[in-house]
Amino acid sequence: MDPFLLKQVIIDQQQISLPQRLVARDIDMKAIMAGSHIVVIAGIRRCGKSTLLQLIRQELKESSYYINFDDDRLVQFTISDCQTLLELFMELYGEQRTFFFDEIQNIIGWERFVRRLHDNGNKIYLTGSNAVLFSKELGTRLTGRYVQIQLYPFSFKEYLNYHRQSTLIKKNLKSNEKVELKRYFNHFFLEGGIPEYIQEHQIAHLQALYESIIYRDIIVRYHIENVHVFKELVYCLASNMGKEVSYNALRKQLNVASPSTISNYCDFLENSFLCFFINRFDFSLKKQMHYAKKIYFIDQALAKAVGFRMDEEKGRVLENIVFMELKRRNKEIYFHKDKKECDFLVKEGNKITEAIQVCYYLDSDKTKEREVGGLLEAMSLYKLKEGFILTENTFKTENITVDHQSYLIHILPVWYYSLKDS
C-alpha cells in the first residue's frame, strides 16, 4: 500500500469523534482498561463498538496509535503493511505503548501482528464484527492474552439512559413511574436498540446496516454465489423470529439441494451477529443436534425491516427481547419441548437453573393454561422450585401445587425483568 496514502488516513482519523448524546453502556470501563491483556470488543456493525473504543481513547494519555480498517482507502492494506503502519505511528506521534485497531477482521493474518505488539509489552484494543474469525484467530495465536467484551444494540436499560431517564432505573417504583417505564418500553418494543435508528427513525439506516452485513461480512467474505437464495433465507428467518426452523425444511422451501448449504448459511449469519440459533435441550448432545432450532435476531426493529411480520405476532417480538436480555447476561440458553413447551431454559454448569415463558397477554384461560402447563412441565423435569412468565404488563405471583410438589411462579412485565438486576 502507498505509505503516503496510509499516512493521510492516520492523520484524518485522529480526531476522537463521539455522538452528541452519549450512552453509558453496561460495561465496567475500569476493568477493561486494567491489566496488560489485549481487549477485544466484538459485535454487530453499528452497535457502538467504535464509540466505546473512542471513549477508551478519551480516558487514556496515549491515544494517537489509532486506525479504523473499515476506511475505503484501506482496501489494499495487507498484513505486510503493518510494519509500515507502526513506523508511521512513531514518525507522527513518537513512541507510545497503546494501540487501537477498529474493525481489524478486515486484515487477513492480523493476529500475528497483534501478538508481536503484545509480546513487546504493548496494550492493545481491538474491535471486530465477525465471531468466527475472532474465535479462530484469538484461540490459536492469542490464547491467554486477551479478554473479550461482547457488545449488543442497546438494552432497555441503555435505551432509558439514551433518553435521559436513568432515574427510573431503581428497585422501588411509584405508580406513575411504572406507567412512565411502560411508555418507554412500548417505544423500545418498536424501535429496538440500534443507535442510529433510535436517533433518526429512518428505516433506511436499518436497511443499510442489513445490506452492509449481508454483502461485506458474508457474501464477499464467504464467496457466496447464489445471492438470491441466501437473501431469501434471511427473509424467511426474519419472518419466523422466535419459531422453530429445521435445515431440511428450509432446504425444501428454498429449493436448495443440500441441507448442509443451509447449515453453512445459518452459521455465516450467526458469525456476523445478525441472528442466533438455540437448541432444544436434551441431556444427549446428539439428540440436541438432530432437533429443529429456534431463531432469534440481534434486534427486533432490524428483523422487522428485513422480514415480514403481522401485527398480532407481538408475542414473538417480546420473546426476542427476552432472548437478547439473556444473551446480554451471558446466559447459556435452550428451549424445552416434550409434551408441552417452555420458551427458555438457562443452563449453568451441568444444571438447568431457570425456566422462562414469554407471553404478551395472559388474559384468557386457554392461554394461561398453555403457558403455565409448559412452565410446570419444565420446572418438574429439571427440579426447579421457581419459574417466570414474562408478559407485556402483568405483576402477579402464584403458588401452584402439582402431585404434592409446590411451585412458585413469578408473572412479571418484561420491562421490569429487564431492569431487575438494578
C-alpha positions as CSV (number, residue, x, y, z in Angstrom):
1,M,0.0,0.0,0.0
2,D,1.1,3.5,-0.7
3,P,2.7,4.9,2.5
4,F,1.7,8.4,1.7
5,L,-2.0,7.4,1.5
6,L,-1.7,5.4,4.7
7,K,-0.1,8.4,6.5
8,Q,-3.0,10.6,5.3
9,V,-5.6,8.1,6.6
10,I,-3.9,8.0,10.0
11,I,-3.9,11.8,10.2
12,D,-7.5,12.1,9.0
13,Q,-8.7,9.6,11.6
14,Q,-7.0,11.2,14.6
15,Q,-10.0,13.2,15.9
16,I,-11.9,11.4,18.7
17,S,-15.5,11.6,17.5
18,L,-18.3,10.9,19.9
19,P,-22.1,11.1,19.4
20,Q,-23.8,14.1,20.8
21,R,-25.9,12.0,23.1
22,L,-23.5,9.6,24.7
23,V,-25.0,6.5,26.4
24,A,-23.4,4.7,29.3
25,R,-23.1,1.1,28.4
26,D,-23.4,-1.8,30.9
27,I,-19.7,-2.4,30.9
28,D,-17.1,-1.9,33.6
29,M,-14.7,0.5,31.9
30,K,-12.1,0.4,34.7
31,A,-11.9,-3.4,34.4
32,I,-11.5,-3.2,30.6
33,M,-8.5,-0.8,30.9
34,A,-6.8,-2.6,33.8
35,G,-4.1,-5.1,33.2
36,S,-2.0,-6.0,30.2
37,H,-4.4,-8.2,28.3
38,I,-5.5,-7.5,24.7
39,V,-9.0,-6.1,24.9
40,V,-11.4,-7.4,22.2
41,I,-14.7,-5.7,21.6
42,A,-16.9,-7.8,19.3
43,G,-20.4,-7.3,18.0
44,I,-22.6,-6.5,15.1
45,R,-21.9,-3.4,12.9
46,R,-23.3,-0.1,14.2
47,C,-23.9,-1.3,17.8
48,G,-21.5,1.1,19.4
49,K,-18.1,-0.7,19.3
50,S,-16.3,2.3,17.7
51,T,-17.9,4.7,20.2
52,L,-16.7,2.5,23.1
53,L,-13.2,2.4,21.6
54,Q,-13.2,6.2,21.3
55,L,-14.4,6.5,24.9
56,I,-11.4,4.4,26.0
57,R,-9.1,6.6,23.9
58,Q,-10.5,9.7,25.6
59,E,-9.7,8.2,29.0
60,L,-6.0,7.5,28.3
61,K,-3.0,9.7,27.9
62,E,-1.7,7.6,24.9
63,S,-4.4,7.7,22.2
64,S,-2.7,8.5,18.9
65,Y,-2.0,5.0,17.6
66,Y,-5.4,4.5,16.2
67,I,-6.7,3.3,12.8
68,N,-10.1,2.2,11.5
69,F,-9.7,-0.5,8.9
70,D,-13.2,0.0,7.7
71,D,-12.0,3.0,5.7
72,D,-12.5,2.5,1.9
73,R,-9.0,3.9,1.3
74,L,-7.5,0.9,3.1
75,V,-8.9,-1.8,0.8
76,Q,-5.4,-2.6,-0.4
77,F,-3.9,-2.8,3.2
78,T,-2.5,-6.3,4.0
79,I,-0.5,-7.8,6.8
80,S,2.7,-6.8,5.0
81,D,1.8,-3.1,5.5
82,C,1.6,-3.5,9.3
83,Q,5.3,-2.6,9.9
84,T,4.8,0.5,7.7
85,L,1.8,1.4,9.9
86,L,3.9,1.0,13.0
87,E,6.7,3.2,11.6
88,L,4.3,5.9,10.5
89,F,2.7,6.0,14.0
90,M,6.2,6.5,15.5
91,E,7.1,9.1,12.9
92,L,3.9,11.1,13.5
93,Y,3.4,10.8,17.3
94,G,6.6,9.5,18.8
95,E,6.8,6.3,20.8
96,Q,3.6,5.1,22.5
97,R,2.6,1.8,24.1
98,T,-1.1,1.7,23.4
99,F,-2.7,0.7,20.1
100,F,-6.4,1.0,18.9
101,F,-7.4,-1.1,15.9
102,D,-11.1,-0.7,14.7
103,E,-12.7,-3.5,12.6
104,I,-9.5,-5.4,12.4
105,Q,-11.1,-8.5,11.0
106,N,-10.7,-6.8,7.5
107,I,-7.0,-7.6,7.6
108,I,-6.1,-11.3,6.9
109,G,-3.5,-12.5,9.4
110,W,-3.9,-9.5,11.8
111,E,-3.4,-11.7,14.8
112,R,0.3,-12.3,14.1
113,F,1.0,-8.5,14.1
114,V,-1.1,-8.0,17.3
115,R,0.7,-10.9,19.0
116,R,4.1,-9.3,18.2
117,L,3.0,-6.0,19.6
118,H,1.7,-7.6,22.7
119,D,4.8,-9.7,23.2
120,N,6.7,-6.4,23.1
121,G,4.8,-5.1,26.1
122,N,2.1,-3.0,24.4
123,K,-1.5,-2.6,25.4
124,I,-3.9,-3.3,22.5
125,Y,-7.6,-2.6,22.0
126,L,-9.5,-4.2,19.1
127,T,-13.0,-4.2,17.6
128,G,-14.4,-6.6,15.1
129,S,-17.7,-7.8,13.5
130,N,-17.1,-11.4,12.8
131,A,-17.4,-14.0,15.6
132,V,-15.8,-17.0,13.9
133,L,-12.7,-15.1,12.7
134,F,-12.2,-13.8,16.2
135,S,-12.7,-17.1,17.9
136,K,-10.4,-18.9,15.5
137,E,-7.6,-16.4,15.5
138,L,-7.8,-15.5,19.1
139,G,-7.9,-19.1,20.1
140,T,-4.9,-20.2,18.0
141,R,-2.5,-17.4,18.3
142,L,-3.6,-15.3,21.3
143,T,-4.7,-17.8,23.9
144,G,-4.5,-16.4,27.4
145,R,-3.5,-13.0,26.1
146,Y,-6.9,-11.4,25.7
147,V,-10.3,-10.5,27.3
148,Q,-13.4,-10.3,25.1
149,I,-16.3,-7.9,25.6
150,Q,-19.5,-8.8,23.6
151,L,-21.4,-5.6,22.7
152,Y,-25.0,-5.7,21.6
153,P,-27.5,-3.0,20.5
154,F,-29.0,-1.0,23.4
155,S,-30.7,-2.9,26.1
156,F,-33.9,-1.4,27.6
157,K,-31.8,0.0,30.4
158,E,-29.4,1.6,28.0
159,Y,-32.4,2.8,25.9
160,L,-33.6,4.6,29.1
161,N,-30.1,6.1,29.5
162,Y,-30.2,7.3,25.9
163,H,-33.5,9.1,26.7
164,R,-32.0,10.5,30.0
165,Q,-34.4,8.5,32.1
166,S,-31.9,6.8,34.3
167,T,-33.8,8.0,37.4
168,L,-36.5,5.4,36.6
169,I,-33.9,2.6,37.0
170,K,-34.4,1.7,40.6
171,K,-36.0,-1.0,42.8
172,N,-38.9,0.8,44.4
173,L,-41.2,2.3,41.8
174,K,-44.2,4.6,42.3
175,S,-47.3,4.0,40.2
176,N,-46.6,7.0,37.9
177,E,-43.0,5.7,37.4
178,K,-44.3,2.3,36.4
179,V,-46.6,4.0,33.9
180,E,-43.7,6.0,32.5
181,L,-41.4,2.9,32.3
182,K,-44.2,1.1,30.4
183,R,-44.5,4.0,28.0
184,Y,-40.8,3.9,27.2
185,F,-40.8,0.2,26.8
186,N,-43.6,0.5,24.2
187,H,-41.3,2.7,22.2
188,F,-38.3,0.3,22.7
189,F,-40.6,-2.6,21.6
190,L,-41.0,-0.8,18.2
191,E,-37.6,1.0,17.8
192,G,-35.2,-1.7,19.1
193,G,-31.7,-0.7,20.1
194,I,-29.7,0.2,17.0
195,P,-28.3,3.7,18.0
196,E,-28.6,5.4,14.5
197,Y,-32.2,4.2,14.1
198,I,-33.3,5.4,17.6
199,Q,-31.8,8.8,16.9
200,E,-33.3,9.5,13.4
201,H,-36.1,6.9,13.0
202,Q,-35.1,6.4,9.3
203,I,-35.8,2.8,8.1
204,A,-33.0,3.4,5.6
205,H,-30.5,3.1,8.5
206,L,-31.7,-0.4,9.2
207,Q,-31.8,-1.4,5.6
208,A,-28.2,0.0,5.0
209,L,-27.0,-1.9,8.1
210,Y,-28.6,-5.1,6.8
211,E,-27.0,-4.7,3.3
212,S,-23.6,-3.9,4.8
213,I,-23.7,-7.1,6.9
214,I,-25.1,-9.3,4.1
215,Y,-22.6,-8.2,1.5
216,R,-19.5,-7.1,3.3
217,D,-19.4,-9.6,6.2
218,I,-20.9,-12.6,4.5
219,I,-21.4,-12.7,0.7
220,V,-18.0,-11.3,-0.2
221,R,-16.1,-12.9,2.7
222,Y,-17.5,-16.4,2.2
223,H,-17.8,-16.2,-1.6
224,I,-21.5,-16.9,-1.8
225,E,-22.5,-17.3,-5.4
226,N,-26.3,-17.8,-5.1
227,V,-27.1,-14.4,-3.6
228,H,-30.8,-14.6,-4.3
229,V,-31.2,-17.8,-2.3
230,F,-29.1,-16.5,0.5
231,K,-31.2,-13.3,0.8
232,E,-34.4,-15.4,0.6
233,L,-33.1,-17.4,3.6
234,V,-32.6,-14.3,5.6
235,Y,-36.1,-13.0,4.8
236,C,-37.5,-16.4,5.8
237,L,-35.6,-16.5,9.1
238,A,-36.5,-12.9,10.0
239,S,-40.2,-13.6,9.2
240,N,-40.1,-16.6,11.6
241,M,-38.3,-15.0,14.5
242,G,-39.0,-16.9,17.7
243,K,-40.1,-20.0,15.9
244,E,-38.6,-23.4,15.3
245,V,-36.7,-23.9,12.0
246,S,-35.0,-27.0,10.5
247,Y,-32.3,-27.0,7.9
248,N,-34.2,-29.7,5.8
249,A,-37.4,-27.8,5.8
250,L,-35.6,-24.6,4.8
251,R,-33.8,-26.5,2.1
252,K,-37.1,-27.7,0.6
253,Q,-38.7,-24.2,0.9
254,L,-35.8,-22.6,-0.9
255,N,-35.3,-25.4,-3.4
256,V,-31.7,-26.0,-2.3
257,A,-30.0,-29.3,-3.0
258,S,-28.3,-29.9,0.3
259,P,-29.2,-29.2,4.0
260,S,-25.5,-28.6,4.6
261,T,-25.7,-25.5,2.4
262,I,-28.5,-24.1,4.6
263,S,-26.5,-25.0,7.7
264,N,-23.4,-23.2,6.4
265,Y,-25.5,-20.1,5.5
266,C,-27.0,-20.1,9.0
267,D,-23.5,-20.3,10.5
268,F,-22.4,-17.3,8.4
269,L,-25.4,-15.3,9.7
270,E,-24.6,-16.2,13.3
271,N,-20.9,-15.4,12.9
272,S,-21.9,-11.9,11.7
273,F,-24.0,-11.5,14.9
274,L,-27.2,-10.9,12.8
275,C,-29.1,-13.8,14.3
276,F,-28.8,-16.6,16.7
277,F,-30.0,-20.2,16.9
278,I,-30.7,-22.1,20.1
279,N,-31.1,-25.8,20.6
280,R,-33.9,-27.8,22.2
281,F,-32.5,-29.1,25.4
282,D,-31.7,-32.7,25.8
283,F,-29.2,-34.5,28.0
284,S,-28.0,-36.2,24.8
285,L,-25.9,-33.8,22.7
286,K,-26.5,-36.0,19.6
287,K,-30.3,-35.5,20.0
288,Q,-29.9,-31.8,20.5
289,M,-28.1,-31.5,17.2
290,H,-30.9,-33.5,15.5
291,Y,-33.8,-31.4,16.6
292,A,-35.1,-28.2,15.0
293,K,-33.7,-25.0,16.4
294,K,-35.3,-21.7,17.3
295,I,-34.3,-18.5,15.6
296,Y,-33.8,-15.0,17.2
297,F,-32.5,-11.8,15.8
298,I,-30.0,-9.3,17.2
299,D,-32.6,-6.6,17.2
300,Q,-36.4,-6.6,16.8
301,A,-36.7,-3.5,14.7
302,L,-33.9,-4.8,12.3
303,A,-35.8,-8.1,12.0
304,K,-39.0,-6.3,11.1
305,A,-37.1,-4.3,8.4
306,V,-35.7,-7.4,6.9
307,G,-38.6,-9.8,7.1
308,F,-42.4,-10.0,7.1
309,R,-44.5,-9.8,10.3
310,M,-48.1,-9.5,11.2
311,D,-49.1,-7.0,14.0
312,E,-50.7,-9.8,16.0
313,E,-47.3,-11.5,16.4
314,K,-46.3,-9.2,19.3
315,G,-45.5,-12.3,21.5
316,R,-42.7,-13.2,19.1
317,V,-41.2,-9.8,19.4
318,L,-41.4,-9.8,23.2
319,E,-39.8,-13.3,23.2
320,N,-36.9,-11.9,21.1
321,I,-36.4,-9.0,23.5
322,V,-36.2,-11.5,26.4
323,F,-33.7,-13.7,24.5
324,M,-31.4,-10.7,23.9
325,E,-31.6,-9.8,27.5
326,L,-30.5,-13.3,28.5
327,K,-27.6,-13.0,25.9
328,R,-26.5,-9.8,27.5
329,R,-26.4,-11.5,30.8
330,N,-24.1,-14.2,29.2
331,K,-26.5,-17.0,29.8
332,E,-26.4,-20.4,28.1
333,I,-29.8,-20.6,26.6
334,Y,-32.0,-23.5,25.4
335,F,-35.7,-24.2,24.9
336,H,-37.8,-27.1,26.3
337,K,-40.1,-29.2,24.2
338,D,-41.7,-32.5,25.3
339,K,-45.5,-33.0,25.8
340,K,-45.6,-29.2,26.3
341,E,-43.2,-26.3,25.6
342,C,-41.2,-23.7,27.5
343,D,-39.6,-20.8,25.7
344,F,-36.3,-20.6,27.6
345,L,-34.1,-22.7,29.8
346,V,-30.9,-21.3,31.3
347,K,-28.1,-23.7,32.0
348,E,-25.3,-23.2,34.4
349,G,-22.6,-25.9,34.6
350,N,-24.4,-29.2,34.2
351,K,-27.8,-27.9,35.6
352,I,-30.8,-26.1,34.3
353,T,-31.2,-23.2,36.7
354,E,-34.1,-21.1,35.2
355,A,-37.2,-21.8,33.2
356,I,-38.9,-18.8,31.5
357,Q,-42.1,-18.5,29.5
358,V,-42.9,-15.3,27.4
359,C,-46.5,-14.3,26.6
360,Y,-47.7,-10.9,25.5
361,Y,-51.1,-11.2,27.1
362,L,-52.1,-13.7,29.8
363,D,-55.7,-12.8,29.8
364,S,-57.5,-15.9,28.6
365,D,-57.9,-19.2,30.5
366,K,-56.7,-21.1,27.4
367,T,-53.5,-19.0,27.1
368,K,-52.8,-19.2,30.8
369,E,-53.3,-23.0,30.9
370,R,-50.8,-23.4,28.0
371,E,-48.2,-21.1,29.4
372,V,-48.4,-22.4,33.0
373,G,-48.5,-26.0,31.8
374,G,-45.4,-25.7,29.7
375,L,-43.5,-23.9,32.5
376,L,-44.6,-26.5,35.2
377,E,-43.5,-29.4,32.9
378,A,-40.0,-27.8,32.6
379,M,-39.8,-27.0,36.3
380,S,-40.8,-30.5,37.3
381,L,-38.4,-32.2,34.8
382,Y,-35.4,-30.0,35.8
383,K,-36.3,-29.9,39.6
384,L,-36.9,-26.1,39.8
385,K,-39.0,-24.6,42.6
386,E,-39.4,-21.2,40.9
387,G,-40.2,-20.1,37.4
388,F,-41.1,-17.0,35.4
389,I,-43.8,-16.0,33.0
390,L,-42.8,-12.7,31.4
391,T,-45.6,-10.6,29.9
392,E,-46.4,-7.2,28.5
393,N,-47.6,-5.7,31.8
394,T,-48.7,-8.2,34.4
395,F,-47.5,-8.4,38.0
396,K,-48.5,-11.5,40.0
397,T,-47.1,-14.4,42.0
398,E,-48.8,-17.8,42.1
399,N,-48.1,-20.8,44.2
400,I,-49.2,-24.0,42.4
401,T,-49.2,-27.5,43.8
402,V,-48.9,-30.5,41.5
403,D,-48.6,-34.1,42.8
404,H,-47.8,-32.7,46.3
405,Q,-45.0,-30.6,44.9
406,S,-45.2,-26.8,45.3
407,Y,-44.1,-24.4,42.5
408,L,-43.7,-20.7,42.8
409,I,-44.4,-18.8,39.5
410,H,-43.5,-15.1,39.2
411,I,-45.5,-13.3,36.5
412,L,-43.7,-10.1,35.6
413,P,-43.6,-7.5,32.8
414,V,-40.6,-7.8,30.5
415,W,-39.6,-4.2,31.2
416,Y,-39.4,-5.0,34.9
417,Y,-37.5,-8.2,34.4
418,S,-35.0,-6.4,32.1
419,L,-34.2,-4.0,34.9
420,K,-34.5,-6.4,37.9
421,D,-30.7,-6.6,38.4
422,S,-30.8,-2.9,39.0
